[in-house]
Amino acid sequence: DCLYNTLVVMSALLRTLASYHLWTGQVHSHKWCLLFCRNLHEKASKTWSSWNKLNGKGNIILMGNPGSGKTTTGRIVAQALGKNLVDIDDNHLEPMWGMSVADKLKQIGEKRFVEEEGRALLDLNVDNSVVSLTGSNPLHCDSMAKMAKSGIIVYLDANNDTIIKRQKAMKVDRIIGMGPGASLEDILQFRRQFYEKWYDIRVAVHETDSEEDIALRVLKALQGFENEPGYISTRAVDKTKTVLFLETVLQGLAQDGGLYVKAGRRPTFSLNDLHILVSLNYKERAQRILETWIHPLDISPQELNTFLSKSYTEGLFEHSDIAPVVHLEENIYTQELFHGPTASFKDFALQLMPRFFTKAMKQVGADDKYLILAATSGDTGSATLDGFSRHASGAPVGVVVLYPVKNISDIQKHQTVTVQGRNIKVIGVEADFDFCQHTVKKIFVDEKMKQTLGLCRLSAANSINWGRILPQVLYHATAYLNLVRDGHIALGDPIDLCVPTGNFGNILSAFYVKEMGFPLRKLICASNSNNILTDFIHSGVYSPSTYTLKKTISPSIDIITSSNLERLLYHLSGEDPQMVTDFYRDASANGRVQASQKVIDAIQENFVAEFASEENTNEAILDVFNRTGYLMDPHTAVGYHVAKRVADPKVPTVVSGTAHYGKFVDNILPLLKTAGDQKSYSVSQLIEKASSLTTKPEMNKLLAAMVTKKVVHTDTVPADYNQICRKIVEFAKNL
């Protein structure tokens, strides 16, 4: 006991300051729980290889707070799967101790009980069974580390209110760990950190769920775990040729030239599931959404949590809500997606994707180096460079960004050419974005170029990479959830999303959110004068050869060839790879192709589209600023104009605020007729002027700080494929 008490005191001294407040307050008796989980075993990293070594005999281990339904669910699941049931209380502890759990607890007290219970669990040796843990088993790390290696841990995640109501119905008013003055909610909340540490699969438990509902959801989750469909190319005729999530991130573009999409059914959420998400913060929502898309043997929930915590932090995102929704007027809102380090929506994907990428590299374990190619229309370049320099600086990976010299704003260019890093190269191309993007795609299928690069393998950071698309799902989902949370709509009420669109990746992410069951009525595709997408959605005719790229004040969507349209066509054609292949072959050969009526009908069921001219965009910026004091960037203004034009005024509409106005202040200042010769302003003067215009929204601090950085990338080349390749090869040789 003396040693035990000494360890408890030492454990308490190791607490962080934040945790100290919790454990020395009403729940002071919880400090002994740390003894079992500090500096001891962590959950072993599970991989496809380690799971396969269990030869189909892995246990299914149910974990959760008392009242979450572990015992009954375990019985139903075991019966359905024809497996042995081991209820830890009834089938292991009581036979081992020769007395009831309640009597043992009374005999030795709570502090000793968790240790004795943990030691008993260490003696459990079963396989091919359904194991229902006790609520306090996860507090003992040694035993849980052993259990984690024996199978898959399913967390029955019920919120505190649901647990408390169930406990009251069972006439239970205390559980292990409740000290004097502590409430049941205190200990339930305290325990969550231990449950989060161990699970592989989370199954949400709702207040209205029956025992059968929970069991069916567990069985469905297990089926998804066992039968992971993987990802498939939009042009893969052989549907057995699938790859895993991390492989899509490494490859970027599929070998057949197609784009990767989730094979099989994509995740769906019920209104009860959405109800749980409403009260959570951005990172917590992201965790629960991404868990449904990413198999735990690709990235464990615990590792995913680490990635999210490091990607969406206060130091990088300047607003506590990460992606706040702001009311503009009447039934129109804007979601501010510019509070990240480079002040555009691209930060949401490119602060997270590099962590996916480095994880994938480690899992492959080869000696290969990787070269990431990205074409930028203005925002992708700086966001890619920033993300990889922050989150993959020690990995054997280089980044090359191609940008159109004369078709991005002065500030966008300065952001891109001032990023420093050992493995970074920026090349200006005397062409438009479409040429830059076409060059990247051409390099990917250029076998001679691949041979020249040798062991330096290629990948992409544009939205052709699935690792770019998936994180964008998160903020569109949170736009809806924030409107519910803030009382603007009731859960289940529909909204429209209006997205300024060029390469179609951003609005495609919104399409996935709609597919997942979020009540999105219409997705509004907002084009600028380069309105090929608007025309296609109206008519079903795709004719890129008849469009000439126009330079606008919204340069990030100055695009004719929209890569991610391919993914949408694949989904809406009934996942027909031959149709996709034929569509793009005909578009390339003839300059024009007509979509089938089936595809047109499906597109128009989900999307509406319109465009904003330069005059429309300018008027929108001025109108909103003069009436409200809120200053939109030109891309957001494109969205606002289109929303006002086509949205149903009775339905709330959220316009994606894709960039901070400060990035395009060189185009905005002439509209506001401010004093001075704007054409002669340096980047520093432009940002200084932008900062003085308004506080709605506040100036992005990292954007403002960027002006002090020196230009480190000065290379420019003509629109010549071979010259670009030579520059890339020179850089790759020095990686």
BAFIRO-984636 format. One record per residue (C-alpha): x, y, z. Coordinates in steps of 0.02 Angstrom, whole numbers, padded with zeros to 5 digits, always signed. Each point is the difference from the previous one (the first is absolute). Layout:
XYZ ...
This chain:
+00000+00000+00000 +00145+00119+00038 +00073-00029-00173 -00172+00015-00078 -00033+00166+00085 +00172+00065-00048 -00035-00039-00182 -00167+00088+00009 +00085+00157+00067 +00134-00008-00135 -00134-00022-00132 -00093+00151+00064 +00157+00107-00009 +00019-00045-00184 -00168+00071-00047 -00005+00146-00119 -00061+00166+00066 -00162-00013-00097 -00037-00173+00063 +00050+00048+00176 -00152+00112+00013 -00114-00144-00047 +00073-00129+00116 +00017+00112+00150 -00178+00066-00015 -00160-00094+00024 +00072-00156-00079 +00159-00002+00105 -00018-00185+00035 +00033-00037-00184 +00186+00033+00012 +00035-00181+00041 -00061-00048-00174 +00158+00076-00073 +00105-00132+00086 -00058-00133-00120 +00019+00097-00162 +00152+00113+00018 +00166-00054-00075 -00064-00177-00022 -00065-00091-00153 -00074+00094-00145 -00117-00077-00126 +00105-00099-00123 -00012+00066-00177 -00112-00115-00100 +00035-00029-00184 -00076-00107-00135 +00144-00120+00025 -00022-00017+00189 -00187-00024-00019 +00021-00135-00132 +00118-00094+00117 -00148-00033+00115 -00064-00116-00137 -00181+00047+00022 +00003-00040+00186 +00011+00177+00065 -00115+00046+00143 -00137+00131-00011 +00019+00104+00157 -00142+00114+00054 +00046+00151+00105 -00097+00147+00071 -00072+00083+00153 -00122-00095+00111 -00169+00014-00083 +00066+00006-00178 -00067-00175-00034 +00157-00107+00000 -00075-00154+00084 -00159-00016-00102 +00086+00053-00161 +00135-00129+00031 -00129-00137+00018 -00090+00047-00161 +00161+00022-00100 +00073-00165+00062 -00158-00092-00047 -00008+00081-00172 +00182-00043-00038 +00002-00171+00081 +00138+00049+00121 +00028-00034+00184 -00053+00140+00118 +00112+00053+00143 -00080+00127+00115 +00145+00056+00110 -00107+00025+00155 -00104-00159-00012 +00116-00121-00090 +00172+00049+00061 +00012+00109+00155 -00132-00082+00109 +00058-00180-00035 +00181+00052+00030 -00037+00093+00162 -00132-00118+00065 -00112+00146+00045 -00105+00132-00084 +00082+00155-00073 -00096+00106+00125 +00068-00101+00147 +00178+00011-00067 -00017+00188-00018 -00064+00013+00177 +00142-00110+00063 +00149+00094-00075 -00066+00173-00043 +00000+00097-00162 +00184+00045-00009 +00055-00181+00011 -00144-00065-00103 +00059+00067-00168 +00171-00078+00025 -00072-00169+00053 -00124+00005-00143 +00141+00040-00121 +00108-00143+00064 -00146-00118-00022 -00024+00059-00179 +00183-00036-00035 -00038-00183+00038 -00136-00009-00132 +00055-00101-00152 -00136-00022-00131 -00014+00017-00187 -00141+00006-00127 -00115+00066+00136 -00109+00150+00036 +00066+00080+00160 -00106+00126+00097 +00117+00102+00109 -00046+00085+00162 -00016+00188+00000 +00161+00017+00100 +00110-00124-00096 +00069+00136-00116 +00074+00090+00151 +00131-00138+00015 +00125+00017-00143 +00099-00162+00017 -00154-00109-00019 -00075+00108-00137 +00161-00005-00099 -00011-00189+00002 -00184+00001-00048 +00032+00121-00143 +00123-00124-00078 -00128-00140+00008 -00132+00079-00112 -00101+00151-00046 -00065+00120+00134 -00172+00073-00031 -00043+00156+00100 -00185+00019+00037 +00001+00188+00010 -00153+00069+00088 -00003+00182+00054 -00009+00042+00184 -00184+00044-00001 -00045-00168-00076 +00106-00095+00127 -00071+00098+00148 -00180-00034-00055 +00037-00185-00020 +00087-00005+00169 -00149+00081+00083 -00116-00125-00084 +00107-00138+00076 +00001+00093+00167 +00189+00021-00004 +00065+00164+00071 +00187-00033+00011 +00139-00093-00091 +00181-00038+00039 +00104+00157+00020 -00131+00115+00074 +00071+00091+00149 -00091+00108+00127 -00085+00146-00087 +00030-00069-00175 -00147-00018-00117 -00036-00146-00114 +00030+00115-00148 +00173+00044+00069 +00060-00179+00002 -00081-00042-00168 +00092+00145-00081 +00162-00046+00088 -00008-00179-00063 -00018+00051-00182 +00186+00036-00017 +00035-00183+00040 -00131-00068-00121 +00067+00114-00137 +00173-00075+00030 -00046-00178-00045 -00139-00016-00129 +00016-00053-00181 -00181+00028-00052 -00121+00126+00073 -00185-00043-00001 -00114+00143+00049 -00136-00043+00127 -00154+00111-00006 -00124+00033+00138 -00144-00083-00094 +00098-00155-00052 -00065-00170+00046 +00118-00142+00044 -00026-00070-00175 +00038+00168-00080 +00170+00008+00085 +00041-00180-00043 -00047+00025-00183 +00110+00154-00009 +00145-00098+00075 -00025-00140-00125 -00004+00124-00144 +00160+00082+00063 +00086-00169+00014 -00055-00046-00175 +00075+00163-00063 +00161-00038+00093 +00015-00175-00073 -00053+00047-00177 +00089+00164-00031 -00035+00039-00184 +00149+00116-00019 +00015+00130-00138 -00018-00020-00187 +00046+00102-00152 -00139+00087-00096 +00068-00086-00156 +00028-00174+00071 -00103-00125-00099 +00061-00139+00116 -00088+00043+00163 +00111-00119+00098 +00148+00117-00026 -00019+00098+00160 +00128+00083+00112 -00001+00052+00182 -00022+00178+00062 +00184+00036+00030 +00044-00065-00173 -00117+00128-00079 +00090+00138+00095 +00170-00061-00060 -00050-00028-00181 -00106+00155-00026 -00054-00044-00176 -00045-00180-00042 +00114-00091-00121 -00137-00006-00132 -00019+00189+00007 -00159-00005+00102 -00037+00073+00171 -00023-00102+00158 -00169-00009+00085 -00069-00104+00141 -00056-00169-00066 -00167-00068+00056 -00120+00098+00109 +00060+00161+00077 -00035+00042+00184 -00171+00061+00053 -00061+00091+00156 -00174-00002+00076 -00077+00153+00081 +00038-00082+00167 +00183-00009-00052 -00003+00183-00051 -00080+00046+00167 +00154-00067+00088 +00115+00104-00110 -00090+00165+00028 +00073+00034+00173 +00178-00053-00046 +00142+00113-00055 +00081-00006-00171 +00135-00127+00043 -00124-00115+00090 -00117+00005-00149 +00145-00031-00118 +00052-00153+00102 -00171-00080-00009 -00026+00037-00184 +00171-00057-00059 -00013-00161+00100 -00142-00050-00116 +00107+00029-00154 +00171-00064+00056 +00022-00181+00053 +00081-00015+00173 +00132-00117-00070 +00053+00140-00118 +00003+00135+00134 -00052-00041+00178 -00125+00115+00086 +00135+00049+00125 +00123+00048-00137 -00137+00091-00093 -00035+00099+00159 +00183+00050+00009 -00002+00055-00182 -00155+00106+00027 +00067+00078+00159 +00161+00053-00086 -00085+00059-00159 -00145+00101+00069 +00081+00094+00143 -00022+00177+00064 +00175+00046-00059 -00045-00042-00179 -00186+00042-00006 -00037+00168+00075 -00185-00024+00039 -00057-00110+00144 -00136-00073-00111 +00130-00044-00135 -00131+00023-00138 -00129+00122+00069 -00166+00036-00085 -00042+00186-00004 -00169+00077-00039 +00008+00122-00145 -00180+00051-00031 -00175-00073-00007 +00021-00187-00030 +00178+00008-00065 +00152-00051+00102 +00183-00020-00040 +00117-00130+00070 +00170+00080+00031 +00126-00125-00064 +00148+00120+00006 +00059-00005+00180 +00140-00123-00039 +00186+00037-00028 -00016+00050-00184 -00173+00078+00014 -00095-00113-00120 -00111-00154+00009 +00145-00105-00067 +00078+00003+00174 -00134-00118+00066 +00060-00141-00110 +00183+00045-00012 +00034+00011+00187 -00066-00178+00017 +00050-00086-00162 +00189+00009+00033 -00028-00104+00157 -00095-00129-00101 +00143+00002-00125 +00141-00026+00125 -00101-00139+00085 -00019-00085-00169 +00186+00014-00035 +00044-00080+00166 -00124-00140-00028 +00074-00041-00170 +00171-00002+00082 +00094+00010-00164 +00158+00100-00037 -00090+00099-00134 -00010+00187+00007 -00156+00091-00053 -00024+00152-00107 -00166+00090+00016 -00055+00100-00150 -00131+00136+00015 -00071+00124-00123 -00074+00153+00082 -00127+00127-00057 +00053+00106+00148 -00040-00082+00167 +00051-00183-00016 +00184+00043-00021 +00028+00098+00159 -00113-00117+00100 +00094-00154-00063 +00170+00076+00037 -00055+00058+00173 -00080-00167+00045 +00145-00110-00053 +00131+00115+00074 -00091-00006+00168 -00057-00180+00008 +00122-00099-00109 +00164+00094+00016 +00100-00153+00054 -00073-00121-00127 +00087-00048-00164 -00123+00098-00104 +00020+00150-00115 -00131+00121-00063 -00004+00086-00169 -00132+00132-00035 -00039+00068-00173 -00091+00167-00005 -00061+00109-00145 +00112+00153+00007 -00129+00127-00058 -00159-00076+00068 +00012+00009+00190 -00009+00152+00112 +00158+00088+00059 -00031-00058+00178 -00034-00180-00053 +00163+00002-00097 +00096+00073+00147 -00071-00134+00115 +00056-00135-00120 +00176+00059-00042 +00050+00043+00179 -00030-00170+00082 +00166-00071+00059 +00043-00182+00016 +00137-00123-00045 -00113-00104-00111 -00101+00136-00085 +00004+00063-00180 -00114+00131-00080 -00002+00025-00189 -00091+00141-00086 -00072-00048-00169 -00043+00126-00135 -00169-00079-00029 -00170-00020+00081 -00052-00120+00138 -00073-00126-00121 +00170-00020-00082 +00083-00023+00170 -00129-00130+00053 +00011-00091-00167 +00189-00005+00018 -00013-00083+00172 -00120-00131-00067 +00111-00031-00151 +00152-00029+00110 -00096-00131+00100 -00026-00108-00154 +00170+00037-00080 +00096-00163+00018 +00162+00078-00063 -00012+00136+00133 -00032-00130+00134 +00155-00097-00054 +00103+00159+00005 -00057+00035+00177 +00052-00176+00053 -00041-00036+00182 -00085+00168+00019 -00184-00045-00013 -00134+00124-00051 -00154+00057+00093 -00119+00147-00010 -00063+00134+00120 -00137+00067-00111 -00179-00054+00030 +00028-00145-00120 +00074-00080+00158 -00135-00080+00108 +00096+00057+00154 -00043+00178-00052 -00185-00031-00027 -00043-00092+00160 +00049+00134+00128 -00108+00126-00093 -00153-00103+00045 +00025+00054+00180 -00032+00186-00016 -00153-00020-00111 -00071-00117+00132 +00042+00121+00139 -00087+00143-00094 -00165-00091+00020 +00035-00052+00179 +00046+00178+00050 -00165+00067-00066 -00090-00127+00109 +00111+00032+00151 -00024+00188-00012 -00189-00013-00013 -00018+00062-00180 -00084-00162-00054 -00069-00157+00081 +00085-00167-00026 -00071-00073-00160 -00041+00167-00081 +00076+00012-00175 +00129+00128-00056 +00087+00041-00163 +00188+00011-00021 +00073+00119-00128 +00180-00033-00049 +00111+00107-00113 +00059-00134-00120 +00146-00026-00119 +00078-00172+00014 -00159-00074+00077 +00089-00075+00151 -00079+00113+00131 -00179-00024-00058 +00031-00187-00025 +00043-00009+00185 -00168+00082+00035 -00083-00132-00110 +00073-00136+00112 -00072+00089+00153 -00171+00000-00083 +00021-00186-00040 +00044-00033+00182 -00173+00056+00055 +00027+00181+00047 -00157+00098-00050 +00075+00096-00145 -00138+00043-00123 +00099+00068-00147 +00184+00023-00036 +00022+00165-00092 +00147+00002-00121 +00060+00180-00017 +00113+00036-00149 +00084+00161-00053 +00010+00051-00184 +00087-00166-00035 -00171-00080+00011 +00024-00170-00081 -00069-00089+00154 -00157+00107+00004 -00034-00038-00182 +00033-00186+00026 -00119-00013+00148 -00134+00092-00100 +00018-00098-00162 +00102-00157+00028 +00116+00055-00141 +00185+00005+00046 +00100+00092-00132 +00167+00064+00067 +00066+00040-00174 -00129+00139-00021 +00058+00096+00153 +00146+00120+00010 +00066+00030+00175 -00040+00174+00062 +00104+00089+00130 -00112+00059+00142 +00015+00078+00172 -00043-00173+00071 +00153-00090-00072 -00010-00157+00107 -00151-00057-00100 +00067+00054-00170 -00007-00179-00060 -00072-00085-00153 +00046-00182+00034 -00079-00051+00166 +00086-00159+00057 -00121-00053+00135 -00149+00001-00116 +00063-00174-00045 -00039-00065+00174 -00177+00068-00007 -00031-00076-00171 +00059-00168+00065 -00120+00005+00147 -00151+00063-00096 +00023-00121-00145 -00024-00147+00117 +00188-00017+00021 +00029-00039-00183 +00187+00012-00037 -00025-00029-00186 -00117+00148-00012 +00129+00110+00089 +00140-00059-00114 -00105+00029-00156 -00059+00170+00061 +00176+00068+00021 +00064-00085-00157 -00136+00084-00103 +00027+00168+00087 +00185-00010-00044 -00023-00062-00177 -00150+00103-00052 +00004+00146+00121 -00181-00034+00042 -00100-00138+00084 -00182-00021+00053 -00038-00082+00167 -00137-00132+00004 -00174+00051+00056 +00021-00109+00154 +00154+00099+00053 -00079+00168-00041 -00154-00040+00103 +00107-00055+00148 +00107+00157-00010 -00150+00116-00007 -00082-00091+00145 +00148+00046+00111 +00073+00158-00076 -00052+00169-00064 +00124+00116-00083 +00025+00178-00054 +00145+00117-00032 +00054+00176+00048 +00077+00119-00125 +00139+00118+00052 -00129+00137+00019 -00109-00112+00108 +00148-00045+00110 +00053+00181+00024 -00178+00053+00041 -00018-00139+00128 +00160+00051+00091 -00052+00182+00006 -00183-00031+00042 +00033-00113+00150 +00143+00109+00063 -00100+00162-00011 -00152-00074+00086 +00079-00111+00132 +00185+00045+00013 +00044-00181-00043 +00134-00016-00135 -00004-00155-00109 +00140-00060-00110 -00045-00011-00187 -00030-00189+00004 -00121+00013+00146 -00082+00144-00092 -00028-00114-00150 -00087-00121+00117 -00103+00138+00082 -00061+00068-00167 -00051-00172-00061 -00084-00042+00166 -00104+00159-00008 -00047-00041-00178 -00052-00183+00013 -00023-00047+00183 -00172-00023+00076 -00020+00147+00121 -00099-00113+00117 +00147-00121+00018 +00159+00051+00094 +00149+00008-00118 +00181-00013+00054 +00127+00076-00119 +00174-00072+00015 +00118+00142+00046 +00147-00077-00088 +00135+00131+00033 +00038+00154+00103 -00029+00163-00092 +00179+00051+00042 +00068-00124-00128 -00086+00097-00139 +00008+00176+00067 +00091+00055-00159 -00162-00036-00094 -00113+00068+00136 +00081+00169+00034 -00046+00075-00170 -00183-00043+00035 +00003+00093+00165 +00081+00152-00081 +00128+00018+00138 +00132+00134-00014 +00168-00039-00079 +00066-00089-00152 -00039-00182+00039 +00099-00063-00149 +00161+00064+00079 -00033-00078+00171 +00120-00131+00064 -00069-00159+00079 +00038+00074+00171 -00098+00158-00043 -00145-00102-00067 -00016-00099+00161 +00017+00158+00104 -00140+00079-00099 -00107-00157+00013 +00019-00002+00189 -00073+00175+00011 -00155-00032-00104 -00110-00095+00123 -00005-00117+00149 -00137-00104-00082 +00087-00119-00015 +00158+00029+00102 +00165-00003-00094 +00081-00172-00004 +00156+00021+00107 +00107-00128-00091 -00047+00079-00166 +00053+00170+00066 +00165-00071+00065 +00039-00076-00170 +00048+00168-00074 +00164+00003+00096 +00062-00160-00083 +00129+00007-00138 -00026-00073-00172 +00097-00164-00013 -00073-00075-00160 +00036+00094-00161 -00006-00132-00137 -00117+00031-00146 -00014-00101-00161 -00101+00015-00161 -00150-00112-00032 +00113-00142-00053 -00023-00176+00068 +00180-00053-00023 +00072+00153+00087 -00115-00027+00148 +00052-00182+00010 +00185+00047+00000 -00027+00118+00147 -00092-00135+00095 +00134-00131-00033 +00139+00119+00058 -00093+00028+00162 -00040-00184+00027 +00183-00052-00017 +00042+00104+00153 -00135-00070+00114 
